[in-house]
Amino acid sequence: MKRGSLYWINLGAVSPPEFGKTRPGLVVSNSTQNAILDSVVVIPLSTVPGEIWPLRIRIDAPWGKESFAVLPGIRQVSTKRLAKFIGYCPSMVMRRVDEALALYLRD
């Protein structure tokens, strides 16, 4: 799995405000670790509008629906939860995700 990949991911049963069900997600863990480990770090996507910097980043999804990477939903998942490959996130958008993650995760 490459960093920047978009997959349909089975996020399973959760407790609110966690994201559950099968939904698209963005792989943000690095490709080298993804090749070694049985898990990846993903950010779930949502169609709930709008962009809220740095918590929600607009993603031009290949399926044609305006979608948003929801950074507070970041989580580690087993690679067995990855259902179907959708495509890749453009590098320009990944740079915005990286900037937003840096802001979101710092103290």
C-alpha positions as CSV (number, residue, x, y, z in Angstrom):
1,M,0.0,0.0,0.0
2,K,1.4,3.4,-1.0
3,R,1.0,6.5,1.0
4,G,-1.7,8.6,-0.6
5,S,-3.8,5.6,-1.7
6,L,-7.5,5.8,-1.4
7,Y,-9.4,2.6,-0.4
8,W,-12.8,1.6,0.7
9,I,-12.2,0.6,4.3
10,N,-14.4,-1.4,6.7
11,L,-14.1,0.6,9.9
12,G,-16.5,-1.7,11.7
13,A,-18.5,-1.0,14.8
14,V,-17.5,2.1,16.7
15,S,-18.7,4.5,19.4
16,P,-19.6,8.1,18.4
17,P,-17.9,10.3,17.4
18,E,-15.7,7.7,15.7
19,F,-16.2,6.9,12.0
20,G,-17.7,3.5,11.4
21,K,-19.1,1.4,8.5
22,T,-17.4,1.0,5.2
23,R,-16.3,4.3,3.8
24,P,-13.4,5.7,1.7
25,G,-10.2,6.4,3.5
26,L,-6.8,8.0,2.7
27,V,-3.6,6.0,3.7
28,V,-1.2,8.5,5.4
29,S,1.4,6.1,6.9
30,N,4.6,5.8,4.9
31,S,5.0,3.3,2.1
32,T,8.0,1.6,3.5
33,Q,6.3,0.8,6.8
34,N,3.1,-0.2,4.9
35,A,5.1,-2.9,3.1
36,I,6.4,-4.3,6.4
37,L,3.5,-4.0,8.8
38,D,0.1,-5.7,8.8
39,S,-1.6,-2.3,9.5
40,V,-1.7,1.2,8.0
41,V,-2.7,4.6,9.3
42,V,-5.8,6.1,7.5
43,I,-7.9,9.2,7.6
44,P,-11.6,8.5,6.9
45,L,-13.4,10.5,4.3
46,S,-16.8,12.1,4.7
47,T,-19.2,13.9,2.3
48,V,-20.4,16.2,5.1
49,P,-19.4,19.6,3.8
50,G,-17.2,21.8,4.2
51,E,-13.5,22.3,4.6
52,I,-12.5,23.4,8.1
53,W,-8.8,24.0,8.2
54,P,-6.9,22.0,9.6
55,L,-9.6,19.5,10.6
56,R,-11.3,18.8,7.3
57,I,-9.4,18.8,3.9
58,R,-11.2,18.8,0.6
59,I,-10.4,15.8,-1.5
60,D,-11.3,15.6,-5.2
61,A,-12.5,12.0,-5.0
62,P,-12.3,9.8,-8.1
63,W,-16.0,8.8,-7.6
64,G,-17.2,12.3,-8.3
65,K,-18.6,13.3,-4.9
66,E,-17.1,16.1,-3.0
67,S,-15.4,14.5,0.0
68,F,-13.3,15.6,3.0
69,A,-10.5,14.0,4.9
70,V,-11.5,14.2,8.5
71,L,-8.2,14.5,10.4
72,P,-9.7,13.9,13.9
73,G,-10.8,10.4,12.6
74,I,-7.2,9.3,12.0
75,R,-6.6,5.7,13.1
76,Q,-4.6,2.6,12.6
77,V,-6.3,-0.3,10.9
78,S,-5.4,-3.8,9.8
79,T,-4.7,-4.2,6.1
80,K,-7.4,-6.8,6.2
81,R,-9.9,-4.0,6.6
82,L,-8.9,-2.5,3.2
83,A,-11.6,-3.6,0.8
84,K,-11.2,-2.0,-2.6
85,F,-8.5,0.3,-4.1
86,I,-10.1,3.5,-5.4
87,G,-7.1,5.5,-6.7
88,Y,-4.5,8.0,-5.5
89,C,-4.8,11.4,-3.9
90,P,-3.0,14.1,-5.9
91,S,0.4,15.2,-4.5
92,M,-0.8,18.8,-4.1
93,V,-3.6,17.6,-1.9
94,M,-1.2,15.3,0.1
95,R,0.9,18.4,0.8
96,R,-2.1,20.1,2.3
97,V,-2.9,17.0,4.3
98,D,0.7,16.9,5.6
99,E,0.4,20.6,6.6
100,A,-2.9,20.0,8.3
101,L,-1.6,16.9,10.2
102,A,1.4,18.8,11.4
103,L,-0.9,21.5,12.8
104,Y,-3.4,19.1,14.2
105,L,-0.9,16.8,15.9
106,R,1.5,19.4,17.4
107,D,1.1,20.8,20.9
